[in-house]
Amino acid sequence: MEEVREAIGIDKVDMSGNFIFIEEQHNADANFVLHAITSHCRDTNKIVCFALFHNTFGHFHNVGMKLGYNLRKELNSSVRIVEPLKIISKNIHRENKAYAAPQVTDNKLPEFDIKNKSSHLVKQLAQIIKDECISIKKGLINQKVYLIIDDLSHLFDFGLSFQDIWLFIRYLRSFVNFEPHLTFCIASHVYKAAQEVCHPNITAICLRHFADLVINVQPLETGFSKNVSGKMIVNWKSQQQRLKFKWSEEMIYLFKLLDRQVKLFAPGSSHIM
């Protein structure tokens, strides 16, 4: 994954306080970017806090094993996990038990009230993620932490509105701004639909505007190819960074996904970079 890390530039820039947005277009697979960031964190002694709405921790662990590292051994030390869907599943199970046998219910309030599709649920989601990051930083004031949200678009599956999702982003962005040595990373899927009727697409447009680094992963425009899986466009917003490292405003790469690695190519070339 070293070539991907070099291509997106996170090995050169101190990302503390920065916001990374990974936009995964429909029929593309941007997971390799998340794995490259995870690998970078491991090699540079940074802690990763995953908030998982799409892939499970088992997925990241299995990919890590193929790449030569064991995330499960690092769980609760250099790797922290928040899996809201599992918490919601437990709450539903508890409610079903209470309905079937109300006399034996434990009367505990659910951590997430999925029936409450409002800012209350958003605050619950944001707070449990913030609490996990705060617990990491306790006693480790100068420890650098990457907070990774995978995949933001699934919050719309909860029945939340665009306004609710944006409130969730604002809560976490404000937290990152005031908490030193945190890097905020969001991966989100977009669809082939009219922007004005597709809330995940509208959200992606807004995220592009205030992200410090935008990584857009697209499928091939020409369809299937046995040699190329898709296209990756890297955009650093900071002109200072672009001048320092001689980056163009948009850096375009073709990529090929293999079982244990990712190959990058210059557009129009078949040579590995």
ABEGO torsion letter per residue (X at the ends): XAAAAAAAGAAABBABGBBBBBBBBBGBBAAAAAAAAAAAAAAAGBBBBBBBABBBAAAAAAAAAAAGBBAAAABGBABBBBBAAAAAAAAAAAAAAAAABAAABAGBBBABBAABBBAAAAAAAAAAAAAAAAAAABGBAABBBBBBBOBAAAAAAAGBBAAAAAAAAAAAAAAAAABBGBBBBBBBBBBBBBAAABAAAAAAAAAAAABABBBBBBBBAAEBBAABAEBBBBBBABAAAAAAAGBBABBBBBBBBBAABBBBBBBGBABBX
